[in-house]
Amino acid sequence: MIVDKSQLFGFYRDITSLDQGEHTILEYVWIDGTGISMRSKARVLKKIVTCLEDIPEWNYDGSSCQQAKTLASEIILKPVAMYRDPFRLANNLLVLCETYIWKDGRYEELAPANTNFRHFARPIFESGKIEKPWFGIEQEYSLLENDTKFVKQPLGWPRGGFPQSQGPYYCSVGATYCFGRAISDAMIKASIYSGLNISGTNSEVKPSQWEYQIGPCEGIDIADQIWMSRYIIHRIAEDFNVSVSFEPKLFKDWNGAGCHTNYSTEKMRMGEGGLEYVYDIINKLATRHIQHIEFYGDNSKRLTGHHETSSKDTFTFGIGDRSASVRIPTTTAQKKLGYIEDRRPASDMDPYMVCAMIVDTTLLEKSNVESLIQHYRKWRQEVWE
């Protein structure tokens, strides 16, 4: 059904103003078995919810989400974070959930579902919290008018062809070069309303590609907020009949999409140890480069050493170098304090994986990442099969 946009948004404005009394609509949000797509469904509680403990566990059909077989399809939703609902307004909430399956037919013990990497990341963040790790993640995405197995039509691109070559689209202004600003602006407002720590947005090098930044956030909160931000941008674009793609490389000769991860510890932010400490952190990342690449999303076509990327096969770093694996901002080099930017993560990366790996590599004397790695590899094997 095609509806005029002004009519649609007018309807939303009117319907959200209706009095719902002492009721709270909870939109339970989770990651499905693809590891990148999200699902959600609503539940009404006949009370005002004021804290996470007020929100009950729930369940859903995992066989329809690539997470279970039909004969044992029930997946348990455990709420882990809540945010104000920018779509339904009032007292309503978005609820981010971890997902669990029953270990066996006795239904006595739960185990993390296939894409519940948060469960295994939690103890890693807990072990590193004394260093107060901060993250700021730059989530890139593409807006598509048509997204099927056979056709990927970016918003504003000519039918059956390509637009003018890259150059004028980054941080662009005007209808000739900028496609999708209304969606990006709605994302900022919705994120602020929800309580996400959004810090900015801009159009990117490839036309119809955008970026927003979440952070700084401490510990596991960054990953929770990235996942909820992905849900919000999908929901906004849905009303414009536009698809959001987190695919890292849509077209060979155009810039890919990343999820650059800015990172600092309290010691780095205070300047304790100066640049020597910064280089020590970077050297630790270098020693586990190949391992990190495995868990940094699909970089098979993106990290080529071209289009503002490093090679996935070689670790590099540099001051102000956007072709490096890790960039040291010039302000960090100048002031000998601040943060570093890991430019390797792809746009489809799992933030629990990436940020937990960084904490484990740079802060923990004894690695605690093996359970997380094994769970991830088991899931990947299931996907390939």
Disulfide bonds with the S-S distance in Angstrom:
none
